[in-house]
Amino acid sequence: MSREIKISGNLNMLNVPDPAIFNGLSQDEAENWATYFYVFPKDTAKKVSLKARAFALYDPFAKRDQFPAGIRFCVNTHTGCEHDCAYCYAKNYLVRANEFREKPELLKNCLKDLKEMESLKLQAVPLHISNSTDPFQTQLETKTRKTLKLMKLVANHREHFTTITFLTKNPELASNEHYVSVFKTLEPCQVEVSLIFYNDENRRFYEPNAPSVQSRLEGIQRLRGSGIKVSLRIDPLIPREPLPKPFWKHSELKSYGIERTHTLGEIESLVSFAKSVGCQKIIVSPLKVPIGYRSPCWLKEYFRELYAEPFGGRPKVKSFAFRLPEDYVRNTLFTEVLDICNAYGMEMIHCKHNLINTK
């Protein structure tokens, strides 16, 4: 059901999509957030739509009654990404996702949004930088310093945000002293670093242009040495050997044409490293193979047979991605990594719950 929100100066009661976003808010608070996020057409027969914001509504790609992420902001400092990771979900919805380019009006639009937050007296909520593109990708950020400038702008308006979370595969750049000094003005803030491999051969196969394993390990170590909070994202977890019955007839990945993945030994090396440098937690999720028409065809075909067999020869599809059997994910893919994390005294958390718990 949609929730009816009455906007000041508009006598019409308009149905707002995804009403669970307003759970727990008073009518006045809901009205202010709706004014910020939505365009309300004069013709009530037309749909309410989201405004194009720099500080946009975080989209969990699910209704909030199923994914209670609440209200939180997301800013993508660039468009597209130089890393060109094969499993990138942004390729399902972003045109030319591997053609990275800057957003010329980003800072101007961010300042405009901050002023509107102030005028509407919006309460502070979490901020995520960035979800669809790496904010610290080398070629764009070293040229434009757009993320650094955004960080300084946010620091000057820190009261509008609770926590600030950065997601990156390039902690080496993020650990530069210019960024570290601003991180400290943004506290509480955290950096979540994606690293799913412990060797570059497999990394190059799935993440051809992303920073090397060693540079990420060194970047994490430097961030932690500077006192910056870091979590390690072993995300996504790729199916690994032995494949368990009854989901698969064969235990070896090569039976399904899969030659490259990560082993439990490699994952243990990552967990051990994270523990040694004082990372906060390990964040995981299963590999969801993107199948949108913009996604790389080779990845769909590479995993098609593996993902199809547990479902009788046809892959399970949800949200434009091949999905693994939930029982396998819960009882094998996650549990084996959880056992490693427990052995090292590290917290492991699913990415969905990690997001929901970020206040």
C-alpha positions in Angstrom: 0.0 0.0 0.0 1.0 3.6 -0.6 1.0 6.1 2.2 -0.9 9.3 1.7 1.2 12.4 2.4 -0.3 15.9 2.5 2.2 18.4 1.2 2.0 22.0 2.5 0.3 24.3 -0.1 -1.1 21.3 -1.9 -4.6 20.2 -0.9 -4.3 16.9 -2.8 -3.5 13.7 -0.9 -0.9 12.0 -3.0 0.2 8.4 -2.8 3.9 8.0 -2.2 5.6 4.8 -3.5 7.5 2.6 -1.0 5.7 4.0 2.0 7.7 1.9 4.5 10.4 4.6 4.1 8.4 6.8 6.4 7.9 4.2 9.1 8.4 5.8 12.6 8.2 9.4 11.3 5.6 11.9 12.3 3.4 13.5 9.7 5.5 16.6 9.6 8.7 14.7 9.3 7.3 12.5 6.5 6.1 15.6 4.7 9.5 17.2 4.8 11.3 14.1 3.6 8.7 13.7 0.8 9.2 17.3 -0.2 13.0 16.7 -0.5 12.9 13.4 -2.3 9.8 13.4 -4.5 8.2 15.3 -7.4 4.4 15.6 -6.9 2.6 16.1 -10.2 -0.4 18.5 -10.2 -2.4 15.8 -11.9 -3.0 13.2 -9.1 -3.5 10.5 -11.7 0.2 10.7 -12.6 2.8 8.9 -10.5 4.9 10.5 -7.8 8.6 10.3 -8.9 12.0 10.8 -7.3 13.8 14.0 -7.8 17.3 14.0 -9.3 19.4 14.7 -6.2 23.2 14.7 -5.6 22.4 13.5 -2.0 20.1 10.8 -3.3 17.9 8.3 -1.6 19.8 5.1 -1.0 18.2 2.5 -3.2 18.5 -1.1 -1.7 16.8 -2.5 -4.9 13.9 -3.8 -2.8 10.9 -2.4 -1.1 11.8 -1.2 2.4 9.2 -3.4 4.0 11.4 -6.3 2.8 14.7 -4.5 3.2 14.3 -2.0 6.1 17.1 0.3 5.2 15.1 3.3 6.3 16.1 6.8 5.0 19.8 7.2 4.1 21.7 9.2 1.6 24.0 8.0 -1.2 26.4 10.2 -3.3 28.2 8.8 -6.3 31.1 11.1 -6.9 31.8 9.8 -10.5 29.9 8.0 -13.2 31.1 4.6 -14.3 34.2 2.9 -13.0 37.7 2.2 -14.3 37.9 -1.2 -12.5 35.4 -2.9 -15.0 34.7 -5.8 -12.5 32.8 -8.5 -14.3 30.3 -9.1 -11.4 29.5 -5.4 -10.9 25.8 -5.0 -10.4 25.9 -1.4 -11.6 26.2 -2.8 -15.1 22.6 -3.9 -14.8 21.3 -0.3 -14.8 24.2 2.1 -15.7 24.8 3.0 -19.3 28.4 2.5 -20.3 29.4 1.5 -16.8 33.0 0.9 -17.7 33.3 4.4 -19.3 34.3 6.4 -16.2 33.7 10.1 -16.3 33.3 12.9 -13.8 30.2 14.8 -12.8 31.0 18.5 -13.5 28.1 19.9 -11.4 28.4 17.5 -8.5 29.7 20.0 -5.8 27.3 22.7 -6.9 24.4 20.3 -6.7 25.6 18.9 -3.4 25.7 22.4 -1.9 22.2 23.1 -3.2 20.9 19.9 -1.6 22.6 20.7 1.7 20.8 24.1 1.8 17.5 22.4 1.2 18.2 19.9 4.0 18.8 22.9 6.3 15.6 24.7 5.2 13.5 21.6 5.7 15.1 20.8 9.0 15.7 17.2 8.0 17.1 15.0 10.8 20.5 13.5 10.4 20.7 10.1 8.6 23.6 7.9 7.4 25.6 8.8 4.2 27.2 6.3 1.8 30.0 7.4 -0.6 29.7 5.7 -3.2 27.7 2.6 -4.2 27.7 2.6 -8.0 31.2 3.8 -8.6 34.5 3.8 -6.7 35.0 7.2 -5.1 38.8 6.6 -5.1 39.4 5.3 -8.6 42.8 6.4 -9.6 42.4 8.1 -13.0 39.5 10.3 -12.1 40.2 11.1 -8.5 43.9 12.0 -9.0 42.8 14.4 -11.8 39.7 16.0 -10.3 40.0 15.4 -6.5 36.2 15.4 -6.6 35.9 12.9 -3.7 38.3 14.9 -1.6 36.4 18.1 -2.3 33.1 16.4 -1.4 34.6 15.2 1.8 35.6 18.7 2.8 32.1 20.0 1.9 30.5 17.3 4.0 32.8 18.1 6.9 31.5 21.7 6.8 28.0 20.4 7.0 28.6 17.4 9.3 25.4 17.9 11.3 23.3 16.6 8.5 24.7 13.0 8.8 25.1 10.4 11.4 27.7 7.9 10.1 29.6 8.3 6.8 30.6 5.1 5.0 33.1 4.9 2.0 33.2 1.9 -0.3 36.3 1.3 -2.3 38.7 -1.1 -4.0 41.5 1.5 -3.8 42.4 2.0 -0.1 46.0 3.0 -1.2 44.7 6.3 -2.6 42.3 6.7 0.3 45.2 6.3 2.7 47.0 9.4 1.2 47.6 12.0 4.0 45.3 14.5 2.4 42.3 12.1 2.6 43.2 10.8 6.0 43.3 14.3 7.5 39.7 14.8 6.3 38.5 11.3 7.4 39.4 12.4 10.9 37.1 15.5 10.7 34.2 13.2 9.5 34.2 10.8 12.4 32.2 8.7 13.0 33.1 7.4 9.5 34.4 4.1 8.2 36.0 2.7 5.0 34.8 -0.6 3.6 37.4 -2.2 1.4 36.4 -4.8 -1.2 38.9 -7.6 -1.5 37.8 -11.1 -2.4 41.1 -12.7 -3.7 44.5 -13.3 -2.2 46.2 -13.7 -5.6 46.3 -11.5 -8.6 45.7 -14.2 -11.2 42.1 -14.6 -10.2 41.7 -11.0 -9.4 42.7 -10.0 -13.0 40.1 -12.5 -14.3 37.2 -10.9 -12.5 38.5 -7.4 -11.8 40.8 -6.7 -14.7 41.6 -3.0 -14.0 41.2 -2.9 -10.2 44.1 -2.3 -7.9 46.3 -5.3 -7.1 45.9 -7.4 -4.0 49.1 -6.2 -2.5 48.2 -2.5 -3.0 44.9 -3.1 -1.2 46.5 -4.9 1.7 49.0 -2.1 2.0 46.3 0.5 1.7 44.2 -1.1 4.5 47.3 -1.3 6.7 48.1 2.4 6.2 44.5 3.4 6.9 44.5 1.4 10.1 47.9 2.8 11.0 46.3 6.2 10.8 43.5 5.2 13.1 40.8 5.0 10.4 38.1 2.4 10.9 38.1 -0.2 8.2 36.0 -3.2 7.4 36.9 -5.9 4.9 34.3 -6.9 2.3 34.9 -10.5 1.0 32.0 -9.7 -1.2 30.9 -11.5 -3.3 31.7 -15.0 -2.2 32.0 -17.2 -5.3 31.0 -20.9 -5.2 34.0 -23.0 -4.3 35.0 -26.7 -4.1 33.9 -29.1 -3.1 30.4 -28.4 -4.4 27.9 -30.1 -2.1 25.2 -32.6 -3.0 22.3 -32.6 -3.6 22.6 -29.1 -5.2 25.3 -30.3 -7.7 26.0 -33.7 -9.3 29.8 -33.0 -9.4 32.0 -31.7 -6.7 34.6 -30.0 -8.9 34.0 -26.6 -10.5 35.8 -27.7 -13.7 32.9 -30.0 -14.4 30.9 -26.8 -15.0 33.6 -25.0 -16.9 34.7 -22.9 -13.9 38.5 -22.6 -13.5 38.9 -19.6 -11.3 37.5 -18.9 -7.9 38.8 -18.4 -4.3 39.5 -21.2 -1.9 38.9 -21.4 1.8 42.6 -21.1 2.3 42.7 -17.8 0.5 39.7 -16.6 2.4 41.4 -17.5 5.7 44.5 -15.5 4.7 42.2 -12.5 4.2 40.5 -13.0 7.5 43.9 -13.5 9.2 45.2 -10.2 7.7 42.0 -8.3 8.7 42.5 -9.5 12.3 46.2 -8.6 12.4 45.6 -5.0 11.3 42.5 -4.5 13.5 39.7 -4.4 10.9 36.2 -4.0 12.4 34.4 -6.9 10.7 34.1 -9.1 7.6 31.2 -8.3 5.3 30.0 -11.0 2.9 27.3 -11.7 0.3 26.9 -14.4 -2.4 27.8 -13.9 -6.0 24.8 -12.7 -7.9 25.6 -13.0 -11.6 24.2 -9.9 -13.3 22.3 -10.7 -16.5 21.0 -7.3 -17.6 21.6 -6.5 -21.3 24.4 -4.2 -20.3 26.2 -6.9 -18.3 29.1 -8.9 -19.8 27.8 -11.9 -21.7 30.8 -14.0 -20.9 30.1 -13.9 -17.2 26.5 -15.1 -17.7 27.6 -17.9 -19.9 30.6 -18.8 -17.7 28.3 -19.4 -14.7 25.1 -20.4 -16.4 25.5 -24.2 -16.1 26.7 -24.0 -12.5 23.8 -21.8 -11.4 21.3 -23.8 -13.5 21.8 -27.3 -12.2 20.4 -26.8 -8.6 17.2 -25.6 -10.2 16.6 -28.4 -12.7 18.6 -26.9 -15.6 17.3 -23.3 -15.6 19.0 -20.6 -13.4 16.9 -18.9 -10.7 16.6 -15.2 -11.7 15.8 -12.4 -9.3 16.5 -8.7 -9.8 18.2 -9.3 -13.1 20.7 -11.7 -11.6 21.3 -15.5 -11.4 20.9 -16.6 -7.8 22.3 -19.5 -5.8 20.2 -21.9 -3.7 19.5 -20.2 -0.4 20.2 -23.3 1.7 23.6 -23.6 0.0 24.4 -20.0 0.7 23.4 -20.2 4.3 24.7 -23.6 5.2 27.9 -23.8 3.2 29.0 -20.6 1.5 28.5 -18.5 4.6 28.9 -21.1 7.4 32.4 -22.1 6.3 33.6 -18.5 6.3 31.8 -17.9 9.6 33.8 -20.8 11.2 37.0 -19.1 10.0 36.0 -15.7 11.3 35.0 -17.2 14.7 38.4 -18.9 14.9 40.1 -15.5 14.5 37.7 -13.7 16.7 36.3 -11.6 13.8 32.7 -10.6 13.3 31.1 -11.7 10.0 28.0 -10.0 8.8 25.9 -10.2 5.6 26.0 -7.0 3.5 22.3 -6.5 3.9 22.4 -6.6 7.7 25.6 -4.5 7.7 23.7 -1.8 5.8 20.6 -2.0 8.0 22.8 -1.8 11.2 24.7 1.2 10.0 23.1 4.1 11.8 
